[in-house]
Structures are given as C-alpha cells and as structure tokens.
Amino acid sequence: MKDKIHPAYHKITVVMTDGTSFETKSTWGKEGASMRLDIDPKTHPAWTGVRQSIDRGGRVQRFKDRFGMTGTATAAMGAGIKSSGAKPEDKPAKAAAKKN
C-alpha cells in the first residue's frame, strides 16, 4: 500500500443496543473509540423476523385529518358521488320518468 493515502485502520469497541460489546478493527473514529449502535441484528426486524406494528393511521386517514375532511363531503368522496345535493335514490326515479 502507498503511504499516506489510506485511512488509519485501528481497533474500536462496538456496543450493541442491549449493552454487549465486541472489539473489531475499523477506519471509523480513533484508536480505542467506542461506537454505540442504535440498530443492530439483535433488534432490527430485518434480522429478527419480528415486525413491529405502529398504528399511525392509513394514508387516507392522515390526509383527511390534515385537511379537515369529515362528515358528508368525505362520505361523498368515498362513495364516488358528487356532492351536488342530489340524493342517490333520486337519480333512478328521474331517469325512469324521462323514459316514459
């Protein structure tokens, strides 16, 4: 290796989330530094297979909460009905009247 172009490779201590630690070599930090992990293989769902479900509400609910959409306007949007004031049961009667 060429001199003065590579980072220093030294021993550090890695501390896991549960407090256990191990020593390894790294270019991170300085000699004898201690790296504390926020996420490690003992706690992260990618390694444990245990999924932590946090109820944050769905995207639609967060949108409605953010923009204050509640009541009949929200129900009309969800049903695909324009909120023109006409009731859904009025439309078939009008269509039947035009055919006669």
KOLLO-909795 format. One record per residue (C-alpha): x, y, z; residue number from 1. Coordinates in nm, 4 decimals. Example, Ala and Ser with C-alpha at 12.3 -4.5 7.8 and 13.67 -1.06 7.14 Angstrom:
BEGIN
+----------+----------+----------+-----+
:        x :        y :        z : num :
+----------+----------+----------+-----+
:   1.2300 :  -0.4500 :   0.7800 :   1 :
:   1.3670 :  -0.1060 :   0.7140 :   2 :
+----------+----------+----------+-----+
***
This chain:
BEGIN
+----------+----------+----------+-----+
:        x :        y :        z : num :
+----------+----------+----------+-----+
:   0.0000 :   0.0000 :   0.0000 :   1 :
:   0.1099 :   0.3530 :  -0.0651 :   2 :
:   0.1888 :   0.5667 :   0.2355 :   3 :
:  -0.0438 :   0.8490 :   0.3448 :   4 :
:  -0.3328 :   0.7746 :   0.1069 :   5 :
:  -0.5304 :   0.5218 :   0.3135 :   6 :
:  -0.7246 :   0.5954 :   0.6340 :   7 :
:  -0.5882 :   0.4640 :   0.9613 :   8 :
:  -0.7059 :   0.1091 :   1.0419 :   9 :
:  -0.7270 :   0.0550 :   1.4175 :  10 :
:  -0.9155 :  -0.1240 :   1.6951 :  11 :
:  -1.2509 :   0.0113 :   1.8178 :  12 :
:  -1.5203 :  -0.1207 :   2.0508 :  13 :
:  -1.8741 :  -0.1691 :   1.9139 :  14 :
:  -2.1523 :  -0.1505 :   2.1759 :  15 :
:  -2.4810 :  -0.3194 :   2.0781 :  16 :
:  -2.8261 :  -0.1924 :   2.1813 :  17 :
:  -2.8523 :  -0.4429 :   2.4676 :  18 :
:  -2.5179 :  -0.3305 :   2.6173 :  19 :
:  -2.2995 :  -0.6168 :   2.4947 :  20 :
:  -1.9835 :  -0.5167 :   2.3139 :  21 :
:  -1.7100 :  -0.6570 :   2.0954 :  22 :
:  -1.3795 :  -0.5331 :   1.9606 :  23 :
:  -1.3074 :  -0.5022 :   1.5915 :  24 :
:  -1.0829 :  -0.3135 :   1.3503 :  25 :
:  -1.2195 :  -0.0186 :   1.1569 :  26 :
:  -1.1326 :   0.3107 :   0.9893 :  27 :
:  -1.4113 :   0.4792 :   1.1923 :  28 :
:  -1.3084 :   0.7111 :   1.4766 :  29 :
:  -0.9766 :   0.6903 :   1.6542 :  30 :
:  -0.7863 :   0.4102 :   1.8248 :  31 :
:  -0.9884 :   0.2810 :   2.1232 :  32 :
:  -1.3086 :   0.4707 :   2.0287 :  33 :
:  -1.6467 :   0.3240 :   2.1226 :  34 :
:  -1.9242 :   0.3039 :   1.8595 :  35 :
:  -2.2777 :   0.2784 :   2.0060 :  36 :
:  -2.5323 :   0.1231 :   1.7712 :  37 :
:  -2.8953 :   0.2375 :   1.7515 :  38 :
:  -2.9949 :  -0.0581 :   1.5358 :  39 :
:  -2.8299 :  -0.3979 :   1.5375 :  40 :
:  -2.9049 :  -0.7552 :   1.4274 :  41 :
:  -3.0492 :  -0.8401 :   1.7711 :  42 :
:  -3.3293 :  -0.5815 :   1.7478 :  43 :
:  -3.3928 :  -0.4931 :   1.3821 :  44 :
:  -3.6902 :  -0.6669 :   1.2136 :  45 :
:  -3.4823 :  -0.7437 :   0.9032 :  46 :
:  -3.2791 :  -0.9904 :   1.1095 :  47 :
:  -3.5245 :  -1.0956 :   1.3800 :  48 :
:  -3.8281 :  -1.1514 :   1.1571 :  49 :
:  -4.0492 :  -0.9841 :   1.4173 :  50 :
:  -4.2419 :  -0.6959 :   1.2713 :  51 :
:  -4.3193 :  -0.4053 :   1.4991 :  52 :
:  -4.6508 :  -0.2559 :   1.4014 :  53 :
:  -4.7027 :   0.1050 :   1.4954 :  54 :
:  -5.0548 :   0.2318 :   1.4366 :  55 :
:  -5.0064 :   0.5645 :   1.2621 :  56 :
:  -5.3326 :   0.5571 :   1.0688 :  57 :
:  -5.3530 :   0.4979 :   0.6971 :  58 :
:  -5.2553 :   0.7449 :   0.4267 :  59 :
:  -5.6157 :   0.8358 :   0.3538 :  60 :
:  -5.6951 :   0.8954 :   0.7191 :  61 :
:  -5.3835 :   1.1111 :   0.7657 :  62 :
:  -5.4860 :   1.3138 :   0.4569 :  63 :
:  -5.8371 :   1.3631 :   0.5943 :  64 :
:  -5.7026 :   1.4606 :   0.9361 :  65 :
:  -5.4548 :   1.7030 :   0.7815 :  66 :
:  -5.7063 :   1.8832 :   0.5631 :  67 :
:  -6.0054 :   1.8542 :   0.7974 :  68 :
:  -6.2210 :   1.6451 :   0.5675 :  69 :
:  -6.5031 :   1.4969 :   0.7748 :  70 :
:  -6.8776 :   1.4468 :   0.7505 :  71 :
:  -7.0834 :   1.4290 :   0.4305 :  72 :
:  -6.8155 :   1.5642 :   0.1991 :  73 :
:  -6.5849 :   1.2789 :   0.2979 :  74 :
:  -6.8624 :   1.0199 :   0.2647 :  75 :
:  -6.9486 :   1.1537 :  -0.0817 :  76 :
:  -6.5837 :   1.1345 :  -0.1889 :  77 :
:  -6.5548 :   0.7772 :  -0.0670 :  78 :
:  -6.8754 :   0.6706 :  -0.2445 :  79 :
:  -6.7773 :   0.8339 :  -0.5738 :  80 :
:  -7.0785 :   1.0676 :  -0.5619 :  81 :
:  -7.0515 :   1.4345 :  -0.6384 :  82 :
:  -7.1797 :   1.6468 :  -0.3546 :  83 :
:  -7.4361 :   1.8354 :  -0.5661 :  84 :
:  -7.7095 :   1.7925 :  -0.3085 :  85 :
:  -7.8939 :   1.5235 :  -0.5070 :  86 :
:  -7.9592 :   1.2020 :  -0.3239 :  87 :
:  -7.8540 :   0.8773 :  -0.4949 :  88 :
:  -8.2101 :   0.7394 :  -0.4795 :  89 :
:  -8.3428 :   1.0444 :  -0.6742 :  90 :
:  -8.1375 :   0.9705 :  -0.9862 :  91 :
:  -8.3082 :   0.6418 :  -1.0919 :  92 :
:  -8.6539 :   0.7963 :  -1.0477 :  93 :
:  -8.5640 :   1.0879 :  -1.2758 :  94 :
:  -8.4186 :   0.8529 :  -1.5367 :  95 :
:  -8.7336 :   0.6382 :  -1.5236 :  96 :
:  -8.9537 :   0.9453 :  -1.5642 :  97 :
:  -8.7675 :   1.0504 :  -1.8825 :  98 :
:  -8.8137 :   0.7091 :  -2.0423 :  99 :
:  -9.1948 :   0.7169 :  -2.0027 : 100 :
+----------+----------+----------+-----+
***
